[in-house]
Amino acid sequence: MGVVVGRVKIDSKWRVVLPREVREGLKPGDEVVVERLGSTIVMRKASREELVRKFEELKLYAGRGENWDAEVGKHRFGGVKH
């Protein structure tokens, strides 16, 4: 496990502020993964592979009762991956 750098409180809206010491490599809008391992809660930056897998799991509604995954919809409607 990592080094404890401080303590944070959960506010009334269930938010936490990450201490400056652990923000390196993160920016507002980044996604993190939160895992519970017994009584330990682990928060880590989501990897690109996790984000791609999440994107590929998306289903798009085509309006005619058809459902496609995001990859098919991207090609069908000319979407661009960035």
N, C-alpha and C positions, 0 to 999 in steps of 0.2 A: 504494500500500500504506500501511498505518497506521504509527504511531510505535511503535518497540520500547520497551516499558515495563519489561522485565526478562527474566530467564531462569528457567525452571522445569525441574525434573527429572521424569522419568517414574519412578514407584516400581515395586516388584516386581510389582504387580498392574496395571500399565499405566495408572495414574491420574496426573492432573496437578492441581495446585492453581492456580487462576487468581489472579493478583496482584490486590490490592484495586483498583488503578487501572482494571482492565478489567471489574470486576464490576457496574458501574453499570447498572441496568436489568435485571439478572438476579436470580433468586431460586432457592433450592434446589427442584428438581423441574422447572425450565424445561428445554426441549429445545434442543439446539444442533445445528447441521449442521457436519460436519467434511468438508472437501474437500482433495484433494491437487492442487496445480497445479504440476506439475514437481517441484522439490525443496522447494516451499513448502507448508506445511500451514496451512489457514485454518479457523478456528472462528468461527461466527457464530450468533446467536440464531435459532432457527427462526421463520419468519414464520407468522402465523395461516393464510395460504393454504396453506403447506406442510403444516401440521398437519391442515387440513381435507382436503386431497388424500390424505394418508396414511390418515385416518379412512375416507374414501370407498372406498379400495382394500381395506379389511378385508372378509373374507368370513365370514359366520356359518353355522354348521352347524345345521340345523333338526332333525336327528334322524331324518328320513325320507328321507335321501338327497338332500335339497334344499339348495342353497347360495344364499344371497342376499347382496347387498352390504349394508353396514351401514345405508344409508338405508332399504332395503326392510324389513329386520329391525326397525328403529326404529319404523316405522309399523305393522308387523304385530303387534309385541308391546308397543306403547305406550311405547317409550323416549322420553326427553326429552333434547334437546340443551341444554347449558349454555353 
